[in-house]
Amino acid sequence: MKVISQIKKDLDFNRSLFALVEVLKSIAVSHYRMLEKMIKSEEQFYAVLSQFFQFPFFRVMEHPLLSGTQAPAGIVAVTSDMGLLGGLNMKVMAAAFEATQKGPFRLMVIGEKGHALAREKGFSFIAFPGVRDEERYGQALALRDFVMEQLVNGKIGSLAVFYPQPVSFLVQRIKKMVMVPFDIPGGEEPPDPRMMRETILESKTSDIIEYLITLWLGQAFYEILGFSRLAELSARFVHLEGSSQKIKELEKKLQIVYFRVRHELIDKSMREIFSARSLYVAS
C-alpha cells in the first residue's frame, strides 16, 4: 500500500500537470485564432490566373507541366517540428508512403517529425525545415523554386502534396493535392479559333505557361503551409484536451486511494488508542 505522503505528492504533481496542460491548450487556441484571421485563400488571384488560361493557345499546347511526364513522381509531405499532435504527422507520412508504392518517386519532406518517420522506414528523401509562421512566405518560395527546377529539368514528371487540412477547429483531414499535371481552369470548353487568330504573343507560349504555373505554385504552397499550421494547432488542442481528461480521471482515482488510505490510518489509530486504553483500565 502506498504511503499517504507519496499519494499527496502524486496528487500535487497531477494538479500541476493539469494546470500546465490547460495553459498549453489556451496557447494553442489563441495561436489558432490569430493565424486563422491571417490565412485565407486568394480567390482573386485564382480568378485572374483562370482568365489567363482561357486563351486558346494554352488549351491546345502540349507542355510537360500540363500533361506530366514519365519521370519519377514528385511527392511532398508536410509535417511539423513538434509533437503532441495525436498521430497527425504519422497519418500524413502514411499517405505519402502509400503514394510511393505506385512507381519511381522523389520524396520531399517538410518538418522534423516527417524526417524521423522517413528515416525510420528507410526512405531516401529531400529534407525541408518545418513551417515557421514568420518565415512561411520565404519557405513557400524556396519550395516552389526547388520543385520548378526539378520539373523543368525532368527530374520529376508530376507533383502531389500531402498535408493536414483543418476541417474545423476540432477536426483535421489529410488532403492530397495534385499540382502537376496542372489542370487548366475551364479546360473542358473548346477554344475559340477567332481568338487564336487575333491574339499576338510577344513571348513563347511555353515560357508564359511556366511563368504562370510558377506564380500559382508559390501561392498554392504559401496557402498549404498556412493551412498545415492551422491543422497542427488544432490537432495539438484536441490531443491536449484528451490528455486533460485522462489527468482528471487519474486525479479522481488518486483521491479515492488517498481517502481510503487516510480512513484506514484513522481507523488503525482509533483501534490502537482503544486497545491501549483497555489495557490501562485493566491494569
C-alpha positions as semicolon CSV with decimal commas, in nm:
position;residue;x (nm);y (nm);z (nm)
1;M;0,000;0,000;0,000
2;K;0,124;0,348;-0,086
3;V;0,229;0,581;0,194
4;I;-0,015;0,869;0,228
5;S;0,264;1,125;0,183
6;Q;0,352;0,971;-0,155
7;I;-0,013;0,982;-0,263
8;K;-0,028;1,353;-0,171
9;K;0,284;1,414;-0,379
10;D;0,121;1,232;-0,671
11;L;-0,191;1,447;-0,632
12;D;0,013;1,768;-0,624
13;F;0,208;1,660;-0,934
14;N;-0,115;1,566;-1,109
15;R;-0,269;1,907;-1,038
16;S;0,044;2,089;-1,157
17;L;0,045;1,883;-1,477
18;F;-0,324;1,960;-1,533
19;A;-0,257;2,333;-1,492
20;L;0,030;2,312;-1,744
21;V;-0,187;2,129;-1,998
22;E;-0,458;2,393;-1,959
23;V;-0,203;2,667;-2,031
24;L;-0,083;2,482;-2,343
25;K;-0,444;2,445;-2,459
26;S;-0,500;2,818;-2,419
27;I;-0,185;2,894;-2,617
28;A;-0,292;2,659;-2,898
29;V;-0,639;2,818;-2,914
30;S;-0,513;3,178;-2,918
31;H;-0,245;3,096;-3,177
32;Y;-0,502;2,920;-3,395
33;R;-0,744;3,213;-3,382
34;M;-0,467;3,458;-3,466
35;L;-0,345;3,257;-3,766
36;E;-0,699;3,187;-3,884
37;K;-0,750;3,560;-3,939
38;M;-0,429;3,584;-4,141
39;I;-0,461;3,272;-4,356
40;K;-0,708;3,272;-4,642
41;S;-0,734;3,155;-4,999
42;E;-0,667;3,433;-5,251
43;E;-0,971;3,384;-5,471
44;Q;-0,899;3,699;-5,673
45;F;-0,554;3,566;-5,766
46;Y;-0,701;3,238;-5,888
47;A;-0,971;3,422;-6,082
48;V;-0,711;3,629;-6,268
49;L;-0,499;3,320;-6,332
50;S;-0,801;3,140;-6,469
51;Q;-0,863;3,426;-6,712
52;F;-0,508;3,396;-6,848
53;F;-0,557;3,026;-6,913
54;Q;-0,873;3,093;-7,111
55;F;-0,654;3,198;-7,403
56;P;-0,682;2,913;-7,657
57;F;-0,304;2,893;-7,706
58;F;-0,267;2,737;-7,363
59;R;-0,557;2,499;-7,418
60;V;-0,417;2,334;-7,728
61;M;-0,048;2,340;-7,643
62;E;0,138;2,034;-7,518
63;H;0,367;2,106;-7,226
64;P;0,517;1,877;-6,955
65;L;0,361;2,091;-6,682
66;L;0,018;2,040;-6,837
67;S;0,042;1,672;-6,926
68;G;0,312;1,535;-6,693
69;T;0,593;1,301;-6,799
70;Q;0,717;0,951;-6,724
71;A;0,990;1,085;-6,492
72;P;0,971;0,988;-6,121
73;A;0,674;1,128;-5,935
74;G;0,742;1,418;-5,701
75;I;0,581;1,365;-5,359
76;V;0,577;1,638;-5,094
77;A;0,474;1,559;-4,734
78;V;0,408;1,847;-4,494
79;T;0,465;1,764;-4,126
80;S;0,564;1,961;-3,817
81;D;0,869;2,005;-3,596
82;M;0,678;1,943;-3,275
83;G;0,477;1,658;-3,126
84;L;0,158;1,643;-2,919
85;L;-0,046;1,616;-3,238
86;G;-0,218;1,284;-3,172
87;G;-0,066;1,098;-3,468
88;L;-0,137;1,366;-3,731
89;N;0,218;1,359;-3,866
90;M;0,205;0,979;-3,893
91;K;-0,114;1,000;-4,098
92;V;0,045;1,248;-4,342
93;M;0,351;1,030;-4,386
94;A;0,141;0,714;-4,421
95;A;-0,044;0,875;-4,714
96;A;0,287;0,982;-4,871
97;F;0,441;0,636;-4,820
98;E;0,140;0,478;-4,989
99;A;0,188;0,706;-5,290
100;T;0,550;0,590;-5,326
101;Q;0,429;0,235;-5,396
102;K;0,292;0,333;-5,738
103;G;0,627;0,371;-5,915
104;P;0,956;0,566;-5,916
105;F;0,943;0,873;-5,695
106;R;1,134;1,156;-5,531
107;L;1,016;1,221;-5,177
108;M;1,036;1,571;-5,026
109;V;0,953;1,603;-4,655
110;I;0,882;1,923;-4,464
111;G;0,924;1,909;-4,084
112;E;1,145;1,717;-3,842
113;K;0,873;1,470;-3,742
114;G;0,836;1,364;-4,103
115;H;1,214;1,338;-4,139
116;A;1,228;1,100;-3,842
117;L;0,945;0,882;-3,975
118;A;1,101;0,864;-4,323
119;R;1,439;0,761;-4,177
120;E;1,268;0,501;-3,961
121;K;1,108;0,347;-4,272
122;G;1,437;0,362;-4,463
123;F;1,318;0,611;-4,729
124;S;1,555;0,839;-4,916
125;F;1,417;1,193;-4,912
126;I;1,494;1,562;-4,955
127;A;1,455;1,746;-4,625
128;F;1,298;2,088;-4,577
129;P;1,263;2,266;-4,241
130;G;0,932;2,277;-4,059
131;V;0,693;2,566;-4,115
132;R;0,771;2,890;-3,928
133;D;0,489;3,142;-3,919
134;E;0,717;3,441;-3,969
135;E;0,912;3,267;-4,249
136;R;0,622;3,094;-4,426
137;Y;0,628;3,308;-4,741
138;G;1,002;3,260;-4,790
139;Q;0,970;2,888;-4,726
140;A;0,690;2,863;-4,984
141;L;0,903;3,036;-5,248
142;A;1,207;2,822;-5,169
143;L;0,998;2,507;-5,207
144;R;0,843;2,640;-5,528
145;D;1,182;2,720;-5,683
146;F;1,320;2,377;-5,594
147;V;1,017;2,196;-5,733
148;M;1,016;2,401;-6,056
149;E;1,383;2,323;-6,109
150;Q;1,304;1,954;-6,068
151;L;1,011;1,973;-6,310
152;V;1,178;2,182;-6,579
153;N;1,492;1,965;-6,578
154;G;1,293;1,643;-6,599
155;K;1,394;1,510;-6,258
156;I;1,028;1,465;-6,168
157;G;0,733;1,434;-6,405
158;S;0,445;1,507;-6,169
159;L;0,384;1,660;-5,828
160;A;0,147;1,570;-5,545
161;V;0,138;1,729;-5,199
162;F;0,008;1,559;-4,885
163;Y;-0,075;1,787;-4,596
164;P;-0,311;1,817;-4,298
165;Q;-0,611;2,041;-4,355
166;P;-0,832;2,179;-4,076
167;V;-1,195;2,093;-4,149
168;S;-1,291;2,273;-3,828
169;F;-1,120;2,364;-3,503
170;L;-1,163;2,009;-3,374
171;V;-1,136;1,806;-3,697
172;Q;-0,848;1,761;-3,941
173;R;-0,811;1,554;-4,255
174;I;-0,519;1,452;-4,473
175;K;-0,552;1,609;-4,816
176;K;-0,379;1,514;-5,139
177;M;-0,335;1,796;-5,390
178;V;-0,214;1,709;-5,740
179;M;-0,029;2,017;-5,864
180;V;0,133;1,877;-6,180
181;P;-0,008;1,791;-6,430
182;F;-0,170;2,132;-6,395
183;D;-0,544;2,123;-6,451
184;I;-0,634;2,424;-6,666
185;P;-0,942;2,603;-6,527
186;G;-1,233;2,575;-6,768
187;G;-1,034;2,336;-6,986
188;E;-1,341;2,138;-7,090
189;E;-1,465;2,424;-7,313
190;P;-1,342;2,419;-7,677
191;P;-1,103;2,705;-7,768
192;D;-1,224;2,990;-7,987
193;P;-1,032;2,980;-8,322
194;R;-1,104;3,350;-8,385
195;M;-0,922;3,445;-8,064
196;M;-0,620;3,239;-8,174
197;R;-0,601;3,435;-8,499
198;E;-0,641;3,777;-8,336
199;T;-0,413;3,735;-8,034
200;I;-0,046;3,836;-8,061
201;L;0,202;3,689;-7,811
202;E;0,536;3,861;-7,750
203;S;0,678;3,567;-7,552
204;K;0,682;3,197;-7,629
205;T;0,371;3,016;-7,512
206;S;0,581;2,764;-7,319
207;D;0,757;3,042;-7,128
208;I;0,425;3,203;-7,038
209;I;0,288;2,871;-6,913
210;E;0,595;2,811;-6,696
211;Y;0,574;3,163;-6,555
212;L;0,203;3,138;-6,472
213;I;0,240;2,796;-6,312
214;T;0,539;2,921;-6,115
215;L;0,322;3,201;-5,975
216;W;0,046;2,953;-5,897
217;L;0,281;2,709;-5,721
218;G;0,417;2,986;-5,500
219;Q;0,069;3,095;-5,389
220;A;-0,053;2,736;-5,350
221;F;0,245;2,637;-5,135
222;Y;0,202;2,951;-4,925
223;E;-0,157;2,857;-4,851
224;I;-0,078;2,488;-4,796
225;L;0,189;2,569;-4,537
226;G;-0,055;2,803;-4,364
227;F;-0,339;2,551;-4,352
228;S;-0,093;2,288;-4,227
229;R;-0,002;2,513;-3,935
230;L;-0,370;2,561;-3,853
231;A;-0,425;2,184;-3,860
232;E;-0,119;2,138;-3,637
233;L;-0,253;2,377;-3,374
234;S;-0,599;2,223;-3,398
235;A;-0,462;1,871;-3,354
236;R;-0,249;1,986;-3,060
237;F;-0,554;2,125;-2,883
238;V;-0,750;1,803;-2,941
239;H;-0,459;1,592;-2,813
240;L;-0,413;1,815;-2,507
241;E;-0,786;1,804;-2,435
242;G;-0,767;1,424;-2,436
243;S;-0,467;1,438;-2,202
244;S;-0,655;1,679;-1,976
245;Q;-0,945;1,435;-1,943
246;K;-0,708;1,149;-1,860
247;I;-0,539;1,361;-1,592
248;K;-0,880;1,437;-1,439
249;E;-0,967;1,067;-1,432
250;L;-0,632;0,985;-1,270
251;E;-0,686;1,256;-1,009
252;K;-1,024;1,105;-0,916
253;K;-0,861;0,763;-0,871
254;L;-0,582;0,913;-0,662
255;Q;-0,834;1,096;-0,445
256;I;-1,022;0,770;-0,381
257;V;-0,697;0,596;-0,287
258;Y;-0,596;0,890;-0,069
259;F;-0,921;0,894;0,129
260;R;-0,922;0,515;0,164
261;V;-0,568;0,510;0,299
262;R;-0,643;0,808;0,525
263;H;-0,952;0,638;0,666
264;E;-0,757;0,318;0,721
265;L;-0,491;0,513;0,912
266;I;-0,755;0,688;1,125
267;D;-0,927;0,357;1,193
268;K;-0,597;0,194;1,285
269;S;-0,511;0,482;1,517
270;M;-0,850;0,462;1,689
271;R;-0,815;0,088;1,739
272;E;-0,467;0,132;1,885
273;I;-0,589;0,405;2,121
274;F;-0,886;0,190;2,228
275;S;-0,661;-0,112;2,286
276;A;-0,412;0,095;2,488
277;R;-0,692;0,242;2,695
278;S;-0,840;-0,104;2,759
279;L;-0,502;-0,231;2,882
280;Y;-0,461;0,076;3,106
281;V;-0,806;0,034;3,262
282;A;-0,750;-0,341;3,316
283;S;-0,422;-0,275;3,494
